[in-house]
């Protein structure tokens, strides 16, 4: 139903906010002024503190600059030449190591030369001692560990390989697996299994992984943990059937069942 305005009726004028709420506007202006005053006061105090402690601030900046420059100069004139020198010194030891791993003939004597040096060059042991903190010394820990393992110095192998660190997957896998081998040789089978597991977890390599799966399974059998051994052997059978380790895997699976 339609409705009509009464004759003579006028709608009220909208209230002018600026006229209706002068107190609100005054309060807002006052608050804004207080904020800016506070900021000005804060800035003034900061400027006063900076002016008062200018010598201290400049001293701190100078110290930071000296430390940064020193670090850069140390890297350029100390670390880099030391790295180059270590790598040069280690070349002959690496040659001995390569020859020893390539041929079983006189391997022990070659590994010993790699460890202790020959032809006027340092072996891995002295590289580690004389060039501590360099990449060459870190790599020498790996070479030394494998050399100790191959010459049946198992505790020394463990100690050296545990000092080695790398982001390279292959080297890391072999280092962990070799620690496992050394523990297995001294019949610490719990520790051997621990490091074989680490090698398995680290590796994505289709050649290396089944090697350590088999070793883990064999050690698990020795520890009379057939269920765990069966898991390793089954994984080889199902996922690495083309590997060398898979050739006789059915026999190991039978032992674990």
KOLMARVEX-708627 format. One record per residue (C-alpha): residue in three letters; x, y, z. Coordinates in steps of 0.25 Angstrom, whole numbers, padded with zeros to 4 digits, always signed. Example, Ala and Ser with C-alpha at 12.3 -4.5 7.8 and 13.67 -1.06 7.14 Angstrom:
ALA+0049-0018+0031 SER+0055-0004+0029 
//
This chain:
UNK+0000+0000+0000 UNK+0006+0013-0004 UNK+0008+0025+0006 UNK+0009+0040+0003 UNK+0016+0051+0010 UNK+0007+0060+0018 UNK+0005+0074+0012 UNK+0016+0084+0016 UNK+0025+0073+0022 UNK+0040+0075+0020 UNK+0051+0064+0022 UNK+0061+0069+0032 UNK+0074+0074+0027 UNK+0086+0064+0029 UNK+0094+0068+0041 UNK+0107+0074+0037 UNK+0117+0065+0044 UNK+0127+0077+0045 UNK+0117+0085+0052 UNK+0111+0074+0061 UNK+0124+0068+0067 UNK+0134+0079+0069 UNK+0139+0072+0082 UNK+0142+0059+0074 UNK+0150+0067+0063 UNK+0157+0075+0074 UNK+0161+0062+0081 UNK+0166+0055+0068 UNK+0174+0068+0065 UNK+0180+0067+0080 UNK+0183+0052+0079 UNK+0190+0054+0065 UNK+0198+0066+0071 UNK+0202+0057+0083 UNK+0207+0046+0074 UNK+0215+0056+0066 UNK+0220+0062+0078 UNK+0224+0049+0084 UNK+0231+0045+0071 UNK+0239+0058+0071 UNK+0243+0056+0085 UNK+0247+0042+0082 UNK+0255+0047+0070 UNK+0262+0058+0078 UNK+0266+0048+0089 UNK+0272+0038+0079 UNK+0279+0050+0073 UNK+0284+0054+0086 UNK+0289+0040+0090 UNK+0296+0038+0076 UNK+0303+0052+0078 UNK+0307+0048+0092 UNK+0312+0034+0088 UNK+0318+0037+0075 UNK+0332+0033+0078 UNK+0327+0019+0084 UNK+0318+0017+0071 UNK+0330+0020+0062 UNK+0339+0011+0070 UNK+0329-0001+0068 UNK+0328+0002+0053 UNK+0343+0003+0052 UNK+0344-0011+0060 UNK+0334-0018+0051 UNK+0341-0012+0039 UNK+0355-0017+0044 UNK+0349-0031+0047 UNK+0343-0032+0033 UNK+0355-0027+0026 UNK+0364-0037+0034 UNK+0355-0049+0031 UNK+0355-0046+0016 UNK+0370-0044+0016 UNK+0372-0056+0024 UNK+0364-0064+0014 UNK+0372-0059+0002 UNK+0386-0059+0008 UNK+0386-0070+0018 UNK+0374-0080+0015 UNK+0375-0081+0000 UNK+0390-0083-0001 UNK+0389-0093+0010 UNK+0379-0101+0003 UNK+0387-0100-0010 UNK+0400-0105-0002 UNK+0392-0116+0005 UNK+0386-0121-0009 UNK+0400-0121-0015 UNK+0406-0129-0003 UNK+0395-0139-0003 UNK+0396-0142-0018 UNK+0407-0153-0016 UNK+0399-0160-0005 UNK+0387-0160-0014 UNK+0395-0167-0025 UNK+0399-0178-0015 UNK+0385-0180-0011 UNK+0380-0181-0025 UNK+0391-0191-0028 UNK+0388-0199-0015 UNK+0373-0200-0018 UNK+0375-0203-0033 UNK+0384-0215-0031 UNK+0385-0225-0019 UNK+0399-0227-0021 UNK+0407-0220-0010 UNK+0395-0213-0006 UNK+0398-0212+0008 UNK+0412-0206+0006 UNK+0405-0196-0003 UNK+0394-0192+0007 UNK+0405-0190+0017 UNK+0412-0181+0008 UNK+0399-0173+0006 UNK+0398-0172+0021 UNK+0412-0169+0024 UNK+0418-0162+0012 UNK+0429-0165+0002 UNK+0438-0159-0009 UNK+0439-0146+0000 UNK+0424-0144+0001 UNK+0415-0145+0013 UNK+0405-0156+0015 UNK+0391-0154+0019 UNK+0394-0155+0034 UNK+0403-0142+0033 UNK+0394-0135+0024 UNK+0383-0136+0035 UNK+0393-0131+0045 UNK+0399-0120+0037 UNK+0388-0115+0030 UNK+0376-0116+0040 UNK+0364-0108+0036 UNK+0366-0109+0021 UNK+0358-0117+0011 UNK+0370-0125+0007 UNK+0372-0130+0022 UNK+0357-0133+0022 UNK+0358-0142+0010 UNK+0371-0148+0016 UNK+0362-0153+0027 UNK+0354-0161+0017 UNK+0367-0167+0010 UNK+0374-0170+0023 UNK+0361-0177+0028 UNK+0360-0186+0016 UNK+0375-0189+0017 UNK+0374-0193+0031 UNK+0362-0202+0028 UNK+0370-0209+0017 UNK+0382-0211+0026 UNK+0373-0217+0037 UNK+0375-0205+0047 UNK+0360-0204+0050 UNK+0360-0195+0062 UNK+0369-0185+0054 UNK+0359-0186+0042 UNK+0347-0183+0051 UNK+0354-0171+0057 UNK+0358-0165+0044 UNK+0345-0168+0036 UNK+0337-0162+0047 UNK+0345-0149+0046 UNK+0342-0148+0031 UNK+0330-0140+0026 UNK+0324-0137+0013 UNK+0312-0134+0005 UNK+0316-0144-0006 UNK+0306-0155-0006 UNK+0315-0166-0011 UNK+0327-0162-0002 UNK+0317-0161+0010 UNK+0311-0175+0007 UNK+0325-0182+0006 UNK+0330-0175+0019 UNK+0318-0179+0027 UNK+0318-0193+0021 UNK+0333-0195+0024 UNK+0331-0191+0038 UNK+0321-0202+0039 UNK+0331-0211+0033 UNK+0342-0208+0043 UNK+0332-0210+0054 UNK+0328-0223+0048 UNK+0343-0227+0048 UNK+0344-0225+0063 UNK+0331-0232+0065 UNK+0323-0220+0070 UNK+0311-0224+0062 UNK+0301-0214+0068 UNK+0310-0203+0064 UNK+0313-0209+0050 UNK+0298-0210+0048 UNK+0296-0196+0052 UNK+0305-0191+0042 UNK+0300-0200+0031 UNK+0287-0194+0033 UNK+0292-0180+0032 UNK+0299-0184+0019 UNK+0286-0190+0014 UNK+0278-0177+0017 UNK+0289-0168+0011 UNK+0290-0175-0002 UNK+0281-0175-0014 UNK+0292-0182-0023 UNK+0287-0195-0029 UNK+0301-0201-0028 UNK+0304-0197-0014 UNK+0291-0198-0007 UNK+0289-0214-0009 UNK+0303-0216-0004 UNK+0300-0210+0010 UNK+0286-0216+0010 UNK+0292-0230+0009 UNK+0303-0226+0020 UNK+0292-0221+0029 UNK+0284-0234+0027 UNK+0296-0242+0030 UNK+0299-0235+0043 UNK+0284-0235+0047 UNK+0285-0250+0045 UNK+0297-0251+0054 UNK+0290-0243+0064 UNK+0278-0253+0063 UNK+0269-0243+0058 UNK+0263-0251+0047 UNK+0251-0241+0044 UNK+0260-0230+0042 UNK+0269-0238+0033 UNK+0258-0243+0025 UNK+0253-0228+0022 UNK+0267-0225+0016 UNK+0268-0238+0008 UNK+0254-0236+0002 UNK+0257-0222-0002 UNK+0269-0227-0010 UNK+0260-0238-0016 UNK+0249-0228-0020 UNK+0256-0215-0023 UNK+0270-0219-0027 UNK+0268-0232-0034 UNK+0279-0229-0045 UNK+0290-0226-0035 UNK+0301-0236-0031 UNK+0295-0237-0017 UNK+0282-0242-0022 UNK+0289-0255-0028 UNK+0289-0263-0016 UNK+0278-0255-0008 UNK+0268-0267-0008 UNK+0277-0274+0001 UNK+0278-0263+0011 UNK+0263-0261+0011 UNK+0262-0276+0014 UNK+0271-0274+0026 UNK+0263-0262+0031 UNK+0250-0268+0030 
//
